[in-house]
Amino acid sequence: MTEAWTKWESQIVNGTFPLRRFLGGSDHSAVFLTEHKAHQLPNAAIKLIPADPAFAEAQLSRWRTAATLSHPHLIRLLDAGRCQLGGHQFLYVVTEYGEETLSQILPLRALSTDEVREMLAPTLEALAFLHGRNMVQGQLKPPNFLVVNDQLKLASDSIRRIGEPAGGIAKSSLYDPPEAKTGKTSPAGDVWALGVTLVEALTQCPPAWPDAKSETPSLPTTLPASFADIVRRCLSRSPENRPTVPDLMAQFRQPSSPPAASPQAAVAAPARRAAAPRTAAPAAESGPAAKSARRLIVPAVVAILILVAIWAGSRLLQSHPQDEQTPATSSHAAPAKESPAQSASQTPEVPPASSAAPAAAGGEKPEESKPAPSTPARSTSAAKTPTQPSTQEVVHEEIPDVPRSARNTIHGHIKVSVRVTVDSSGNVIDQSLENPGPSKYFARLATESSMKWKFAPADGQDSRAWLLHFEFARGGTTAHAAKPRS
């Protein structure tokens, strides 16, 4: 079907929306990159579906209704209508362009439980908004979880009234609840689809049922136990047994740790456990032996603290000259605010287990400052690489500013390389992706930043080529320039 749809590339819908690039599709729909000049959007998405006479007008009516909705976590619907391409009649709908979808991430890796909880908050807010207006999203599945300007949004082109049948020529799927076969649509159907998506997001595998009448789904063994119960409830065959969106919002607002783990309880519990031994022999704690022990302990603690302070001071004095040399020897040092990310980029590419990863990486710095003639510091070694520029050749480095919400989606490191062309004055005049990496979103950030780099002027050279290497991690972003080998 991809070949059938791509033949429409470069066509213009109704003289207004150019089909610039095929983004994806199925046997009954296709999505292209386009633009919307009236809304001053250089990038928008346009979806085409065959104009079935039995459902066309009802579908256009649904899109017109969805266009009136406004919510920060729903894709904006900008335009809709009929068109003709190659003698075929189509319906089209123009929406905001999503840089990335959940369906693009899942083939690469599953989401962590923290990432899923972050995804759930805006998802449930959008569903609560729709259900409160007697509407359903209707097709809650990974391709319809999109990222627009670092914000999660749900697709809007499938929105319809509660009780209104789906219609159209789309085939049923695993995301459709059992009652969809009778034509019924309700908020419980969105909850079913959310349950399927949760399993897929956490395990990269959808749930399965032994047979059509089985009440209990077979869940992947890799599904975290903290989600197993709620998923089973969402996938109940009886709509009335599924939790509502307010139920889910209340459950996921609760702290992940039990109440006993609160700071007050954590202090109170050991105190209660220690109370019994104290009452058993009160005289032993207040007698002469205890007082003598306290007199010995206090000076010992003071002495230890003094020794630690002296040791730390000597370490600081030893490492200071090395730290002063680092900017001079490292040819691609990021600005000071990026220093945690720099040390993170030196560690092996192992997915971080928690947000403590930058701190752990930062702990390598004292080791780097030790004098070790046989193993020079990493930054010095990198500076000696023939492909690295000197500090005089790179005048300005532009490091992409990645929001924390986007950094938290990274497992390990994402590497993107951009080849830039530099004119004689040192300005970047052109760029192309040498290595786009696994994410369109981070590739876009890298290419946008690459145009803002500045190099030293080179008289007598019309243009030069450089490779800019960007590395994205949870701890931050680093970048450096290198001369291409060819």
C-alpha positions as CSV (number, residue, x, y, z in Angstrom):
1,M,0.0,0.0,0.0
2,T,3.0,2.3,0.6
3,E,3.8,2.3,-3.2
4,A,0.2,3.0,-4.0
5,W,0.1,6.1,-1.7
6,T,3.5,7.5,-2.5
7,K,2.5,8.1,-6.1
8,W,0.5,11.1,-4.8
9,E,3.6,12.8,-3.4
10,S,4.1,16.3,-4.9
11,Q,0.4,16.6,-5.7
12,I,-1.5,19.6,-4.3
13,V,-4.9,19.1,-2.6
14,N,-7.4,21.7,-3.7
15,G,-4.6,24.0,-4.7
16,T,-3.8,24.6,-1.1
17,F,-2.1,21.7,0.6
18,P,1.0,20.2,-1.1
19,L,1.7,16.5,-0.4
20,R,5.4,17.0,0.4
21,R,6.2,13.6,1.9
22,F,4.4,10.4,2.6
23,L,4.6,9.8,6.4
24,G,2.7,6.5,6.8
25,G,-0.6,4.8,6.1
26,S,-2.6,1.7,5.8
27,D,-5.0,0.1,3.3
28,H,-7.6,2.7,4.1
29,S,-5.8,5.9,4.9
30,A,-2.5,7.8,4.3
31,V,-0.8,10.7,6.0
32,F,1.5,13.2,4.3
33,L,3.6,16.1,5.4
34,T,2.1,19.4,4.2
35,E,1.8,23.1,5.3
36,H,-1.0,25.4,6.4
37,K,-0.2,28.9,5.3
38,A,-3.5,30.3,6.8
39,H,-2.3,29.2,10.2
40,Q,1.3,30.1,9.4
41,L,2.4,26.5,9.9
42,P,5.3,25.4,7.7
43,N,4.7,21.8,8.8
44,A,1.3,20.2,9.2
45,A,-0.1,16.7,8.6
46,I,-2.8,15.9,6.0
47,K,-4.7,12.6,6.2
48,L,-6.5,11.1,3.1
49,I,-9.2,8.5,3.2
50,P,-11.4,7.2,0.4
51,A,-14.7,9.1,0.2
52,D,-17.2,6.3,0.9
53,P,-20.6,7.8,0.0
54,A,-22.3,6.0,2.9
55,F,-20.1,7.6,5.5
56,A,-18.5,10.7,4.0
57,E,-20.9,13.4,5.2
58,A,-21.0,11.9,8.7
59,Q,-17.2,11.8,8.9
60,L,-16.9,15.5,7.7
61,S,-19.4,16.4,10.4
62,R,-17.3,14.7,13.1
63,W,-14.2,16.5,11.9
64,R,-16.0,19.9,12.0
65,T,-17.1,19.2,15.6
66,A,-13.6,18.1,16.6
67,A,-12.2,21.3,15.1
68,T,-14.2,23.3,17.7
69,L,-12.4,21.6,20.6
70,S,-9.4,23.1,22.3
71,H,-7.3,21.2,24.8
72,P,-3.5,21.3,25.4
73,H,-3.3,17.5,25.0
74,L,-5.4,17.1,21.9
75,I,-4.0,17.6,18.3
76,R,-5.5,20.7,16.7
77,L,-7.7,20.0,13.8
78,L,-7.2,22.8,11.3
79,D,-9.1,22.0,8.1
80,A,-11.2,19.3,6.4
81,G,-13.0,18.7,3.1
82,R,-13.3,16.7,-0.1
83,C,-10.7,16.4,-2.8
84,Q,-9.9,14.5,-6.0
85,L,-6.6,12.9,-6.9
86,G,-6.1,10.9,-10.1
87,G,-9.8,10.5,-10.6
88,H,-10.4,9.2,-7.1
89,Q,-12.5,10.9,-4.5
90,F,-11.0,11.4,-1.0
91,L,-11.8,13.1,2.2
92,Y,-8.9,15.0,3.8
93,V,-8.3,16.4,7.3
94,V,-5.4,18.7,8.1
95,T,-3.9,18.7,11.7
96,E,-0.9,19.7,13.7
97,Y,2.2,17.8,12.7
98,G,3.5,15.3,15.4
99,E,7.2,15.0,15.3
100,E,7.2,11.6,16.8
101,T,4.6,8.9,17.8
102,L,4.6,6.2,20.4
103,S,4.5,3.6,17.6
104,Q,7.9,4.8,16.4
105,I,9.5,4.4,19.9
106,L,8.1,0.9,20.8
107,P,10.0,-1.0,18.1
108,L,13.2,0.3,19.6
109,R,12.4,-0.2,23.3
110,A,9.7,-0.4,25.9
111,L,8.9,2.5,28.2
112,S,9.8,2.5,31.8
113,T,7.1,2.6,34.5
114,D,8.0,6.2,35.3
115,E,7.7,7.2,31.6
116,V,4.3,5.5,31.4
117,R,3.1,7.4,34.5
118,E,4.3,10.6,32.8
119,M,2.4,9.6,29.7
120,L,-0.7,8.8,31.6
121,A,-1.2,12.2,33.2
122,P,-1.8,14.2,29.9
123,T,-3.6,11.2,28.4
124,L,-6.2,11.0,31.2
125,E,-6.6,14.7,31.2
126,A,-7.5,14.7,27.5
127,L,-9.9,11.7,27.9
128,A,-11.6,13.4,30.9
129,F,-12.1,16.5,28.8
130,L,-13.7,14.5,26.0
131,H,-15.8,12.2,28.2
132,G,-17.1,15.3,30.0
133,R,-18.4,16.6,26.7
134,N,-20.1,13.2,25.8
135,M,-17.4,12.4,23.3
136,V,-14.8,9.6,22.9
137,Q,-11.4,9.5,21.4
138,G,-12.3,6.3,19.6
139,Q,-8.9,5.0,18.4
140,L,-6.5,5.1,21.4
141,K,-3.5,3.2,20.1
142,P,0.3,3.9,19.8
143,P,0.2,5.8,16.4
144,N,-2.3,8.3,18.0
145,F,0.0,9.3,20.9
146,L,2.0,12.1,19.3
147,V,4.6,14.6,20.4
148,V,4.1,18.2,19.3
149,N,6.7,20.8,20.5
150,D,7.8,18.5,23.4
151,Q,4.2,18.0,24.5
152,L,2.2,14.7,24.4
153,K,-1.1,15.0,22.4
154,L,-3.8,12.5,21.3
155,A,-5.0,12.4,17.8
156,S,-8.3,14.2,17.2
157,D,-9.5,13.0,13.8
158,S,-11.2,9.9,15.4
159,I,-13.2,11.8,18.0
160,R,-17.0,11.2,17.9
161,R,-20.1,11.4,20.0
162,I,-20.8,8.7,22.6
163,G,-23.1,6.1,21.1
164,E,-22.2,7.1,17.6
165,P,-20.9,4.1,15.5
166,A,-17.4,4.3,14.1
167,G,-18.6,3.7,10.5
168,G,-16.1,4.0,7.6
169,I,-14.1,1.2,6.1
170,A,-11.4,0.8,8.8
171,K,-11.0,-2.8,10.0
172,S,-11.5,-3.8,13.6
173,S,-8.4,-4.3,15.7
174,L,-7.2,-5.4,19.1
175,Y,-7.7,-1.9,20.4
176,D,-11.5,-2.1,19.7
177,P,-13.4,-3.3,22.8
178,P,-15.7,-6.4,22.5
179,E,-18.8,-4.3,22.5
180,A,-17.6,-2.4,19.4
181,K,-19.0,-5.3,17.3
182,T,-22.5,-4.2,18.2
183,G,-21.8,-0.6,17.2
184,K,-21.8,0.8,20.7
185,T,-19.2,3.5,21.6
186,S,-18.7,4.7,25.2
187,P,-15.9,6.0,27.5
188,A,-15.4,2.4,28.6
189,G,-14.1,1.7,25.0
190,D,-11.4,4.3,25.4
191,V,-10.4,2.6,28.7
192,W,-10.1,-0.8,27.0
193,A,-7.9,0.7,24.3
194,L,-5.8,2.4,27.0
195,G,-5.3,-0.9,28.7
196,V,-4.0,-2.6,25.5
197,T,-1.7,0.4,24.9
198,L,-0.3,0.2,28.4
199,V,0.7,-3.4,28.0
200,E,2.3,-2.7,24.6
201,A,4.1,0.4,25.9
202,L,5.6,-1.5,28.9
203,T,6.5,-4.7,27.2
204,Q,6.5,-4.1,23.4
205,C,3.9,-6.9,23.2
206,P,0.1,-6.6,23.1
207,P,-2.0,-8.7,25.4
208,A,-3.6,-11.9,24.1
209,W,-6.7,-14.0,24.8
210,P,-6.7,-17.8,24.7
211,D,-10.0,-17.7,22.9
212,A,-12.8,-15.3,22.0
213,K,-14.8,-16.1,25.1
214,S,-11.9,-15.9,27.6
215,E,-12.5,-13.3,30.3
216,T,-8.9,-12.9,31.4
217,P,-6.2,-11.8,29.0
218,S,-2.8,-13.4,28.9
219,L,-0.3,-10.7,29.8
220,P,3.5,-10.7,28.9
221,T,5.7,-11.9,31.8
222,T,7.7,-8.7,31.5
223,L,4.7,-6.5,32.5
224,P,5.6,-4.7,35.8
225,A,3.5,-6.1,38.7
226,S,2.5,-2.5,39.7
227,F,0.4,-2.3,36.4
228,A,-0.9,-5.9,36.2
229,D,-4.1,-5.3,38.3
230,I,-5.1,-2.1,36.6
231,V,-4.5,-3.5,33.2
232,R,-6.7,-6.6,33.9
233,R,-9.5,-4.3,35.1
234,C,-9.2,-2.1,31.9
235,L,-9.4,-5.2,29.8
236,S,-12.5,-6.6,31.4
237,R,-14.9,-7.8,28.7
238,S,-17.8,-6.2,30.6
239,P,-17.7,-2.4,30.1
240,E,-19.3,-1.8,33.5
241,N,-16.4,-3.6,35.2
242,R,-13.8,-1.3,33.8
243,P,-12.5,1.7,35.8
244,T,-13.6,5.1,34.7
245,V,-11.1,7.8,33.7
246,P,-11.7,9.6,37.1
247,D,-10.9,6.3,38.8
248,L,-7.6,6.0,36.9
249,M,-6.7,9.6,37.6
250,A,-7.3,9.0,41.3
251,Q,-5.2,5.9,41.4
252,F,-2.2,7.3,39.5
253,R,-2.2,10.4,41.7
254,Q,-1.4,8.3,44.7
255,P,2.3,8.2,45.7
256,S,4.1,5.1,44.4
257,S,5.5,4.4,47.9
258,P,3.3,3.1,50.7
259,P,2.4,5.6,53.5
260,A,4.9,4.0,55.9
261,A,7.7,5.1,53.6
262,S,6.9,8.8,54.3
263,P,9.7,10.8,56.1
264,Q,7.7,11.0,59.3
265,A,6.8,7.2,59.3
266,A,10.4,6.3,58.3
267,V,11.6,8.1,61.5
268,A,8.8,6.9,63.7
269,A,9.0,3.2,62.9
270,P,12.7,2.7,64.0
271,A,12.0,4.8,67.1
272,R,9.1,2.5,68.1
273,R,11.2,-0.6,67.4
274,A,14.0,0.7,69.6
275,A,11.7,1.7,72.5
276,A,11.4,-1.8,74.0
277,P,15.2,-2.4,74.5
278,R,15.6,1.0,76.1
279,T,12.9,0.3,78.8
280,A,14.5,-3.1,79.5
281,A,17.7,-1.7,81.0
282,P,17.4,2.1,81.6
283,A,20.1,2.2,84.2
284,A,22.7,0.8,81.7
285,E,22.3,3.9,79.4
286,S,22.5,6.4,82.2
287,G,25.2,4.9,84.4
288,P,28.9,5.9,84.7
289,A,30.0,3.5,81.9
290,A,27.7,5.2,79.4
291,K,28.9,8.7,80.4
292,S,32.5,7.5,80.1
293,A,31.8,6.1,76.6
294,R,30.2,9.4,75.5
295,R,33.3,11.3,76.7
296,L,35.5,9.1,74.6
297,I,33.3,9.1,71.5
298,V,32.9,12.9,71.1
299,P,36.7,13.7,70.8
300,A,37.1,10.7,68.4
301,V,34.4,12.0,66.1
302,V,35.9,15.5,66.1
303,A,39.3,14.1,65.2
304,I,37.9,12.1,62.3
305,L,36.1,15.1,60.9
306,I,39.3,17.1,61.1
307,L,41.2,14.4,59.2
308,V,38.5,14.2,56.5
309,A,38.6,18.0,56.1
310,I,42.4,18.0,55.7
311,W,42.3,15.1,53.2
312,A,39.6,16.8,51.1
313,G,41.5,20.1,51.0
314,S,44.6,18.3,49.8
315,R,42.6,16.6,47.1
316,L,41.1,19.9,46.0
317,L,44.6,21.5,45.8
318,Q,45.9,18.6,43.7
319,S,43.0,18.6,41.2
320,H,42.8,22.4,40.8
321,P,45.7,22.7,38.3
322,Q,44.3,19.8,36.2
323,D,40.9,21.5,36.1
324,E,42.4,24.7,34.9
325,Q,44.0,22.9,32.0
326,T,40.8,21.2,30.8
327,P,39.4,24.0,28.7
328,A,42.7,24.5,27.0
329,T,43.2,20.8,26.1
330,S,39.6,19.8,25.4
331,S,38.7,20.9,21.9
332,H,34.9,20.3,22.3
333,A,34.1,21.3,25.9
334,A,30.5,22.3,26.3
335,P,29.5,25.5,28.3
336,A,29.8,25.2,32.0
337,K,26.1,24.4,32.4
338,E,26.7,21.2,30.4
339,S,29.5,19.8,32.6
340,P,27.3,17.1,34.2
341,A,26.3,15.9,30.7
342,Q,30.0,15.9,29.6
343,S,30.9,13.4,32.3
344,A,27.8,11.4,31.5
345,S,28.9,11.1,27.9
346,Q,32.1,9.4,28.9
347,T,30.4,6.5,30.6
348,P,29.6,3.2,28.7
349,E,26.2,3.3,26.9
350,V,24.2,1.5,29.6
351,P,20.6,2.6,30.1
352,P,20.4,4.6,33.4
353,A,18.4,2.9,36.1
354,S,17.2,6.1,37.7
355,S,17.6,9.9,37.7
356,A,20.8,9.4,39.8
357,A,22.8,8.6,36.7
358,P,24.2,12.1,36.1
359,A,25.5,12.2,39.7
360,A,27.1,8.8,39.3
361,A,28.8,9.9,36.1
362,G,29.9,13.1,37.7
363,G,31.7,11.1,40.3
364,E,34.4,10.2,37.8
365,K,36.0,13.7,37.8
366,P,38.3,13.1,40.8
367,E,39.7,10.1,39.0
368,E,40.3,12.1,35.9
369,S,42.4,14.7,37.8
370,K,44.8,12.1,39.2
371,P,48.3,12.4,37.7
372,A,48.7,9.2,35.6
373,P,51.4,9.5,33.0
374,S,50.6,6.1,31.4
375,T,46.8,6.9,31.0
376,P,46.2,10.6,30.2
377,A,42.9,12.2,31.0
378,R,40.1,11.5,28.5
379,S,39.7,15.1,27.5
380,T,43.4,15.4,26.7
381,S,43.3,12.2,24.7
382,A,40.4,13.4,22.7
383,A,42.2,16.6,21.9
384,K,45.0,14.6,20.3
385,T,42.7,12.8,17.9
386,P,43.6,14.0,14.4
387,T,40.0,14.7,13.3
388,Q,39.3,17.1,16.2
389,P,39.6,20.8,15.6
390,S,41.7,23.1,17.7
391,T,40.0,25.6,20.0
392,Q,40.7,28.4,17.6
393,E,38.7,26.8,14.7
394,V,35.4,26.5,16.5
395,V,34.2,30.0,17.6
396,H,30.7,29.1,18.9
397,E,29.0,25.8,19.7
398,E,25.3,25.7,19.9
399,I,24.1,23.0,22.3
400,P,20.4,22.0,21.9
401,D,18.3,22.9,24.8
402,V,16.3,19.7,25.5
403,P,13.4,19.9,28.0
404,R,13.6,17.5,31.0
405,S,10.5,15.7,29.9
406,A,12.2,14.8,26.6
407,R,15.5,13.8,28.3
408,N,13.6,11.5,30.6
409,T,12.6,9.4,27.6
410,I,16.2,8.6,26.8
411,H,17.7,5.2,27.7
412,G,21.4,5.2,27.3
413,H,22.7,7.7,24.7
414,I,21.3,9.0,21.4
415,K,23.9,10.0,18.9
416,V,23.2,12.2,15.9
417,S,25.8,13.4,13.3
418,V,25.2,16.4,11.1
419,R,27.5,17.4,8.1
420,V,27.6,21.1,7.7
421,T,29.0,23.4,5.0
422,V,30.9,26.5,6.3
423,D,31.6,29.5,4.1
424,S,34.8,31.5,4.1
425,S,33.5,33.8,6.9
426,G,32.9,30.9,9.2
427,N,29.1,30.7,9.0
428,V,27.2,27.5,8.4
429,I,25.3,27.8,5.1
430,D,24.0,24.3,4.7
431,Q,23.5,21.0,6.6
432,S,22.5,17.4,6.1
433,L,22.0,14.5,8.4
434,E,25.0,12.1,8.3
435,N,23.6,9.9,11.1
436,P,20.0,10.7,12.1
437,G,19.9,8.3,15.0
438,P,16.7,6.5,16.2
439,S,14.6,9.6,16.9
440,K,13.3,12.2,14.5
441,Y,12.8,14.6,17.4
442,F,16.4,14.6,18.5
443,A,17.6,14.6,14.9
444,R,15.6,17.8,14.4
445,L,17.1,19.5,17.5
446,A,20.6,18.6,16.2
447,T,20.0,20.0,12.7
448,E,18.5,23.2,14.0
449,S,21.4,23.8,16.4
450,S,24.0,23.0,13.7
451,M,23.0,26.0,11.7
452,K,24.0,28.3,14.6
453,W,27.5,27.0,14.9
454,K,30.3,29.5,14.1
455,F,33.8,28.7,12.8
456,A,36.9,30.8,12.4
457,P,37.2,32.6,9.0
458,A,39.3,30.9,6.4
459,D,40.6,33.2,3.7
460,G,41.1,31.6,0.3
461,Q,38.5,28.8,0.9
462,D,35.1,29.1,-0.6
463,S,33.6,26.5,1.7
464,R,34.6,23.8,4.1
465,A,32.8,20.7,5.5
466,W,32.6,19.8,9.1
467,L,30.9,16.9,11.0
468,L,29.0,17.9,14.2
469,H,28.5,15.1,16.6
470,F,25.7,15.5,19.1
471,E,25.1,13.1,22.0
472,F,21.8,13.2,24.0
473,A,21.5,11.6,27.4
474,R,19.3,12.0,30.5
475,G,22.0,14.0,32.2
476,G,22.3,16.5,29.3
477,T,23.6,17.1,25.8
478,T,27.2,17.3,24.5
479,A,28.5,18.2,21.0
480,H,31.8,18.5,19.2
481,A,33.0,19.2,15.7
482,A,35.3,17.0,13.6
483,K,36.8,17.2,10.2
484,P,35.4,14.6,7.8
485,R,37.9,11.9,6.8
486,S,36.8,12.3,3.1
